[in-house]
Amino acid sequence: MTPEKVLAVLSSQGVNITMRTLQRWAKDELIPAPERGSYGQGGGTWADYPDETIPEALTANLLKKVFELKNDDVAGARRGYLDGERRFFTDTYKTFIDRISQGLEYEAVLRLAEEEKKAYTNAEHALELFRSQGVKQIGTMEDLQKLLAKQEE
């Protein structure tokens, strides 16, 4: 997918970023890096973004806009999601990229994120605290919910 096509699709979803931002997001690993090539001497260059760029860019935008994460934090959450490792905001990244990938309209996902922001942020911070303390029984938000449910019994 050409960079222009990526920008057009994102714009149709209400995410208006510049070519420079798209390139920065790829460089900072918020989205997949494009395959790059040259048309030959004096012919210029080309870039081809993979299809997963769209849901990943929408997720990155959501995490930046709603959760106010910095590029490093979004990239870390994405790496954790892709590698299957638990990192700060990986669970939140997975929740929202899954919703987007399943075809839920971005505007609806954005509204849900805004409504759920406080709960997700508190849960992610609690999980990160547990992980940093070496607590093994809690690795996901689901584990945390189970533990809290047991305490309520």
Contact map, one row per residue, 1 for C-alpha under 8 A:
111011000000000000000000000000000000000000000011111000000000000000000000000000000000000000000000000000000000000000000000000000000000000000000000000000000
111111000000000000000000000000000000000000000111100000000000000000000000000000000000000000000000000000000000000000000000000000000000000000000000000000000
111111100000000000100100000000000000000000000011100000000000000000000000000000000000000000000000000000000000000000000000000000000000000000000000000000000
011111110000000000100000000000000000000000000000000000000000000000000000000000000000000000000000000000000000000000000000000000000000000000000000000000000
111111111000000000000000000000000000000000000000000000000000000000000000000000000000000000000000000000000000000000000000000000000000000000000000000000000
111111111100000000000000000000000000000000000000100011000000000000000000000000000000000000000000000000000000000000000000000000000000000000000000000000000
001111111110000111100100000000000000000000000000000000000000000000000000000000000000000000000000000000000000000000000000000000000000000000000000000000000
000111111111000000000000000000000000000000000000000000000000000000000000000000000000000000000000000000000000000000000000000000000000000000000000000000000
000011111111100000000000000000000000000000000000000001000000000000000000000000000000000000000000000000000000000000000000000000000000000000000000000000000
000001111111111110000000000000000000000000000000000001001100000000000000000000000000000000000000000000000000000000000000000000000000000000000000000000000
000000111111111110000000000000000000000000000000000000000000000000000000000000000000000000000000000000000000000000000000000000000000000000000000000000000
000000011111111000000000000000000000000000000000000000000000000000000000000000000000000000000000000000000000000000000000000000000000000000000000000000000
000000001111111000000000000000000000000000000000000000000000000000000000000000000000000000000000000000000110000000000000000000000000000000000000000000000
000000000111111100000000000000000000000000000000000000000000000000000000000000000000000000000000000000000010000000000000000000000000000000000000000000000
000000000111111110000000000000000000000000000000000000000100100000000000000000000000000000000000000000000000000000000000000000000000000000000000000000000
000000100110011111000000000000000000000000000000000000000000000000000000000000000000000000000000000000000000000000000000000000000000000000000000000000000
000000100110001111101100000000000000000000000000000000000000000000000000000000000000000000000000000000000000000000000000000000000000000000000000000000000
000000100000000111111100000000000000000000000000000000000000000000000000000000000000000000000000000000000000000000000000000000000000000000000000000000000
001100100000000011111110000000000000000000000000000000000000000000000000000000000000000000000000000000000000000000000000000000000000000000000000000000000
000000000000000001111111000000000000000000000000000000000000000000000000000000000000000000000000000000000000000000000000000000000000000000000000000000000
000000000000000011111111100000000000000000000000000000000000000000000000000000000000000000000000000000000000000000000000000000000000000000000000000000000
001000100000000011111111110000000000000000000000000000000000000000000000000000000000000000000000000000000000000000000000000000000000000000000000000000000
000000000000000000111111111000000000000000000000000000000000000000000000000000000000000000000000000000000000000000000000000000000000000000000000000000000
000000000000000000011111111100000000000000000000000000000000000000000000000000000000000000000000000000000000000000000000000000000000000000000000000000000
000000000000000000001111111111100000000000000000000000000000000000000010000000000000000000000000000000000000000000000000000000000000000000000000000000000
000000000000000000000111111111111100000000000000000000000000000000000000000000000000000000000000000000000000000000000000000000000000000000000000000000000
000000000000000000000011111111001000000000000000000000000000000000000000000000000000000000000000000000000000000000000000000000000000000000000000000000000
000000000000000000000001111111100000000000000000000000000000000000000011001000000000000000000000000000000000000000000000000000000000000000000000000000000
000000000000000000000000111111111000000000000000000000000000000000000000001000000000000000000000000000000000000000000000000000000000000000000000000000000
000000000000000000000000111111110000000000000000000000011001000000000010011001000000000000000000000000000000000000000000000000000000000000000000000000000
000000000000000000000000110111111000000000000000000010011001000000000000000000000000000000000000000000000000000000000000000000000000000000000000000000000
000000000000000000000000010011111100000000000000110110010000000000000000000000000000000000000000000000000000000000000000000000000000000000000000000000000
000000000000000000000000011010111110000000000000100000000000000000000000000000000000000000000000000000000000000000000000000000000000000000000000000000000
000000000000000000000000010000011111000000000011110000000000000000000000000000000000000000000000000000000000000000000000000000000000000000000000000000000
000000000000000000000000000000001111100000000011100000000000000000000000000000000000000000000000000000000000000000000000000000000000000000000000000000000
000000000000000000000000000000000111110000001111000000000000000000000000000000000000000000000000000000000000000000000000000000000000000000000000000000000
000000000000000000000000000000000011111000001110000000000000000000000000000000000000000000000000000000000000000000000000000000000000000000000000000000000
000000000000000000000000000000000001111110111100000000000000000000000000000000000000000000000000000000000000000000000000000000000000000000000000000000000
000000000000000000000000000000000000111111111100000000000000000000000000000000000000000000000000000000000000000000000000000000000000000000000000000000000
000000000000000000000000000000000000011111111000000000000000000000000000000000000000000000000000000000000000000000000000000000000000000000000000000000000
000000000000000000000000000000000000011111110000000000000000000000000000000000000000000000000000000000000000000000000000000000000000000000000000000000000
000000000000000000000000000000000000001111110000000000000000000000000000000000000000000000000000000000000000000000000000000000000000000000000000000000000
000000000000000000000000000000000000011111111000000000000000000000000000000000000000000000000000000000000000000000000000000000000000000000000000000000000
000000000000000000000000000000000000011111111100000000000000000000000000000000000000000000000000000000000000000000000000000000000000000000000000000000000
000000000000000000000000000000000001111100111110000000000000000000000000000000000000000000000000000000000000000000000000000000000000000000000000000000000
010000000000000000000000000000000001111000011111000000000000000000000000000000000000000000000000000000000000000000000000000000000000000000000000000000000
111000000000000000000000000000000111100000001111100000000000000000000000000000000000000000000000000000000000000000000000000000000000000000000000000000000
111000000000000000000000000000000111000000000111110000000000000000000000000000000000000000000000000000000000000000000000000000000000000000000000000000000
111001000000000000000000000000011110000000000011111010000000000000000000000000000000000000000000000000000000000000000000000000000000000000000000000000000
100000000000000000000000000000010100000000000001111110000000000000000000000000000000000000000000000000000000000000000000000000000000000000000000000000000
100000000000000000000000000000000000000000000000111111000000000000000000000000000000000000000000000000000000000000000000000000000000000000000000000000000
000000000000000000000000000000010000000000000000011111110000000000000000000000000000000000000000000000000000000000000000000000000000000000000000000000000
000001000000000000000000000000110000000000000000111111111000000000000000000000000000000000000000000000000000000000000000000000000000000000000000000000000
000001001100000000000000000000000000000000000000001111111100000000000000000000000000000000000000000000000000000000000000000000000000000000000000000000000
000000000000000000000000000000000000000000000000000111111110000000000000000000000000000000000000100110000000000000000000000000000000000000000000000000000
000000000000000000000000000001110000000000000000000111111111000000000000000000000000000000000000100000000000000000000000000000000000000000000000000000000
000000000100000000000000000001100000000000000000000011111111100000000000000000000000000000000000000000000000000000000000000000000000000000000000000000000
000000000100001000000000000000000000000000000000000001111111110000000000000000000000000000000000100100000100000000000000000000000000000000000000000000000
000000000000000000000000000000000000000000000000000000111111111000000000000000000000000000001001100100000000000000000000000000000000000000000000000000000
000000000000000000000000000001100000000000000000000000011111111100000000010000000000000000000000000000000000000000000000000000000000000000000000000000000
000000000000001000000000000000000000000000000000000000001111111110000000000000000000000000000000000000000000000000000000000000000000000000000000000000000
000000000000000000000000000000000000000000000000000000000111111111100000000000000000000000000000000000000000010010000000000000000000000000000000000000000
000000000000000000000000000000000000000000000000000000000011111111111000010000000000000000001000000000000000000000000000000000000000000000000000000000000
000000000000000000000000000000000000000000000000000000000001111111111110010000000000000000000000000000000000000000000000000000000000000000000000000000000
000000000000000000000000000000000000000000000000000000000000111111111000000000000000000000000000000000000000000000000000000000000000000000000000000000000
000000000000000000000000000000000000000000000000000000000000011111110000000000000000000000000000000000000000010011001000000000000000000000000000000000000
000000000000000000000000000000000000000000000000000000000000011111111000000000000000000000000000000000000000000000001000100000000000000000000000000000000
000000000000000000000000000000000000000000000000000000000000001111111100000000000000000000000000000000000000000000000000000000000000000000000000000000000
000000000000000000000000000000000000000000000000000000000000001110111111110000000000000000000000000000000000000000000000000000000000000000000000000000000
000000000000000000000000000000000000000000000000000000000000000100011111110000000000000000000000000000000000000000000000000000000000000000000000000000000
000000000000000000000000100101000000000000000000000000000000000100001111111000000000000000000000000000000000000000000000000000000000000000000000000000000
000000000000000000000000000100000000000000000000000000000000000000001111111100000000000000000000000000000000000000000000000000000000000000000000000000000
000000000000000000000000000000000000000000000000000000000000000000001111111110000000000110000000000000000000000000000000000000000000000000000000000000000
000000000000000000000000000001000000000000000000000000000001001100001111111111000000000010000000000000000000000000000000000000000000000000000000000000000
000000000000000000000000000111000000000000000000000000000000000000000011111111100000000000000000000000000000000000000000000000000000000000000000000000000
000000000000000000000000000000000000000000000000000000000000000000000001111111110000001101000000000000000000000000000000000000000000000000000000000000000
000000000000000000000000000000000000000000000000000000000000000000000000111111111000001111101000000000000000000000000000000000000000000000000000000000000
000000000000000000000000000001000000000000000000000000000000000000000000011111111100000001001000000000000000000000000000000000000000000000000000000000000
000000000000000000000000000000000000000000000000000000000000000000000000001111111110100000000000000000000000000000000000000000000000000000000000000000000
000000000000000000000000000000000000000000000000000000000000000000000000000111111111111001000000000000000000000000000000000000000000000000000000000000000
000000000000000000000000000000000000000000000000000000000000000000000000000011111111110001101100000000000000000000000000000000000000000000000000000000000
000000000000000000000000000000000000000000000000000000000000000000000000000001111111100000000000000000000000000000000000000000000000000000000000000000000
000000000000000000000000000000000000000000000000000000000000000000000000000000111111100000000000000000000000000000000000000000000000000000000000000000000
000000000000000000000000000000000000000000000000000000000000000000000000000000011111110000000000000000000000000000000000000000000000000000000000000000000
000000000000000000000000000000000000000000000000000000000000000000000000000000111111111001000000000000000000000000000000000000000000000000000000000000000
000000000000000000000000000000000000000000000000000000000000000000000000000000011001111101100000000000000000000000000000000000000000000000110000000000000
000000000000000000000000000000000000000000000000000000000000000000000000000110010000111111000000000000000000000000000000000000010000000000000000000000000
000000000000000000000000000000000000000000000000000000000000000000000000100110000000011111100000000000000000000000000000000110010000000000000000000000000
000000000000000000000000000000000000000000000000000000000000000000000000110010000000001111111000000000000000000000000000000100000000000000000000000000000
000000000000000000000000000000000000000000000000000000000000000000000000000111011000111111111100000000000000000000000000000000000000000000000000000000000
000000000000000000000000000000000000000000000000000000000000000000000000000010001000010111111110000000000000000000000000000100000000000000011000000000000
000000000000000000000000000000000000000000000000000000000000000000000000000000000000000011111111000000000000000000000001000100000000000000000000000000000
000000000000000000000000000000000000000000000000000000000010001000000000000011001000000011111111100000000000000000000000000000000000000000000000000000000
000000000000000000000000000000000000000000000000000000000000000000000000000000001000000001111111110000000000000000000000000000000000000000000000000000000
000000000000000000000000000000000000000000000000000000000000000000000000000000000000000000111111111000000000000000000000000000000000000000000000000000000
000000000000000000000000000000000000000000000000000000000010000000000000000000000000000000011111111100000000100010000000000000000000000000000000000000000
000000000000000000000000000000000000000000000000000000110110000000000000000000000000000000001111111110000000000000000000000000000000000000000000000000000
000000000000000000000000000000000000000000000000000000000000000000000000000000000000000000000111111111000000000000000000000000000000000000000000000000000
000000000000000000000000000000000000000000000000000000000000000000000000000000000000000000000011111111110000100000000000000000000000000000000000000000000
000000000000000000000000000000000000000000000000000000100110000000000000000000000000000000000001111111111100100000000000000000000000000000000000000000000
000000000000000000000000000000000000000000000000000000100000000000000000000000000000000000000000111111110000000000000000000000000000000000000000000000000
000000000000000000000000000000000000000000000000000000000000000000000000000000000000000000000000011111110000000000000000000000000000000000000000000000000
000000000000000000000000000000000000000000000000000000000000000000000000000000000000000000000000001111111000000000000000000000000000000000000000000000000
000000000000000000000000000000000000000000000000000000000000000000000000000000000000000000000000001111111101100000000000000000000000000000000000000000000
000000000000000000000000000000000000000000000000000000000000000000000000000000000000000000000000000100111111100000000000000000000000000000000000000000000
000000000000100000000000000000000000000000000000000000000100000000000000000000000000000000000000000100011111110000000000000000000000000000000000000000000
000000000000110000000000000000000000000000000000000000000000000000000000000000000000000000000000000000001111111000000000000000000000000000000000000000000
000000000000000000000000000000000000000000000000000000000000000000000000000000000000000000000000000000011111111100000000000000000000000000000000000000000
000000000000000000000000000000000000000000000000000000000000000000000000000000000000000000000001001100011111111110000000000000000000000000000000000000000
000000000000000000000000000000000000000000000000000000000000010001000000000000000000000000000000000000000111111111000000000000000000000000000000000000000
000000000000000000000000000000000000000000000000000000000000000000000000000000000000000000000000000000000011111111100000000000000000000000000000000000000
000000000000000000000000000000000000000000000000000000000000000000000000000000000000000000000000000000000001111111110000000000000000000000000000000000000
000000000000000000000000000000000000000000000000000000000000010001000000000000000000000000000001000000000000111111111000000000000000000000000000000000000
000000000000000000000000000000000000000000000000000000000000000001000000000000000000000000000000000000000000011111111000000000000000000000000000000000000
000000000000000000000000000000000000000000000000000000000000000000000000000000000000000000000000000000000000001111111100000000000000000000000000000000000
000000000000000000000000000000000000000000000000000000000000000000000000000000000000000000000000000000000000000111111111000000000000000000000000000000000
000000000000000000000000000000000000000000000000000000000000000001100000000000000000000000000000000000000000000011111111100000000000000000000000000000000
000000000000000000000000000000000000000000000000000000000000000000000000000000000000000000000000000000000000000000111111110000000000000000000000000000000
000000000000000000000000000000000000000000000000000000000000000000000000000000000000000000000000000000000000000000011111111000000000000000000000000000000
000000000000000000000000000000000000000000000000000000000000000000000000000000000000000000010000000000000000000000011111111100000000000000000000000000000
000000000000000000000000000000000000000000000000000000000000000000100000000000000000000000000000000000000000000000001111111110000000000000000000000000000
000000000000000000000000000000000000000000000000000000000000000000000000000000000000000000000000000000000000000000000111111111000000000000000000000000000
000000000000000000000000000000000000000000000000000000000000000000000000000000000000000000000000000000000000000000000011111111100000000000001000000000000
000000000000000000000000000000000000000000000000000000000000000000000000000000000000000110110000000000000000000000000001111111110000000000001000000000000
000000000000000000000000000000000000000000000000000000000000000000000000000000000000000100000000000000000000000000000000111111111000000000000000000000000
000000000000000000000000000000000000000000000000000000000000000000000000000000000000000000000000000000000000000000000000011111111100000000000000000000000
000000000000000000000000000000000000000000000000000000000000000000000000000000000000000000000000000000000000000000000000001111111110000001111001000000000
000000000000000000000000000000000000000000000000000000000000000000000000000000000000001100000000000000000000000000000000000111111111000000000000000000000
000000000000000000000000000000000000000000000000000000000000000000000000000000000000000000000000000000000000000000000000000011111111100000000000000000000
000000000000000000000000000000000000000000000000000000000000000000000000000000000000000000000000000000000000000000000000000001111111111001000000000000000
000000000000000000000000000000000000000000000000000000000000000000000000000000000000000000000000000000000000000000000000000000111111111101100000000000000
000000000000000000000000000000000000000000000000000000000000000000000000000000000000000000000000000000000000000000000000000000011111111000000000000000000
000000000000000000000000000000000000000000000000000000000000000000000000000000000000000000000000000000000000000000000000000000001111111000000000000000000
000000000000000000000000000000000000000000000000000000000000000000000000000000000000000000000000000000000000000000000000000000000111111100000000000000000
000000000000000000000000000000000000000000000000000000000000000000000000000000000000000000000000000000000000000000000000000000000111111111000000000000000
000000000000000000000000000000000000000000000000000000000000000000000000000000000000000000000000000000000000000000000000000000000010011111100000000000000
000000000000000000000000000000000000000000000000000000000000000000000000000000000000000000000000000000000000000000000000000000000000001111100010000000000
000000000000000000000000000000000000000000000000000000000000000000000000000000000000000000000000000000000000000000000000000000100110001111111011001000000
000000000000000000000000000000000000000000000000000000000000000000000000000000000000010000000000000000000000000000000000000000100010000111111011000000000
000000000000000000000000000000000000000000000000000000000000000000000000000000000000010000100000000000000000000000000000000000100000000001111111000000000
000000000000000000000000000000000000000000000000000000000000000000000000000000000000000000100000000000000000000000000000001100100000000001111111100000000
000000000000000000000000000000000000000000000000000000000000000000000000000000000000000000000000000000000000000000000000000000000000000000011111110000000
000000000000000000000000000000000000000000000000000000000000000000000000000000000000000000000000000000000000000000000000000000000000000011111111111000000
000000000000000000000000000000000000000000000000000000000000000000000000000000000000000000000000000000000000000000000000000000100000000001111111111100000
000000000000000000000000000000000000000000000000000000000000000000000000000000000000000000000000000000000000000000000000000000000000000000001111111110000
000000000000000000000000000000000000000000000000000000000000000000000000000000000000000000000000000000000000000000000000000000000000000000000111111111000
000000000000000000000000000000000000000000000000000000000000000000000000000000000000000000000000000000000000000000000000000000000000000001000011111111100
000000000000000000000000000000000000000000000000000000000000000000000000000000000000000000000000000000000000000000000000000000000000000000000001111111110
000000000000000000000000000000000000000000000000000000000000000000000000000000000000000000000000000000000000000000000000000000000000000000000000111111111
000000000000000000000000000000000000000000000000000000000000000000000000000000000000000000000000000000000000000000000000000000000000000000000000011111111
000000000000000000000000000000000000000000000000000000000000000000000000000000000000000000000000000000000000000000000000000000000000000000000000001111111
000000000000000000000000000000000000000000000000000000000000000000000000000000000000000000000000000000000000000000000000000000000000000000000000000111111
000000000000000000000000000000000000000000000000000000000000000000000000000000000000000000000000000000000000000000000000000000000000000000000000000011111
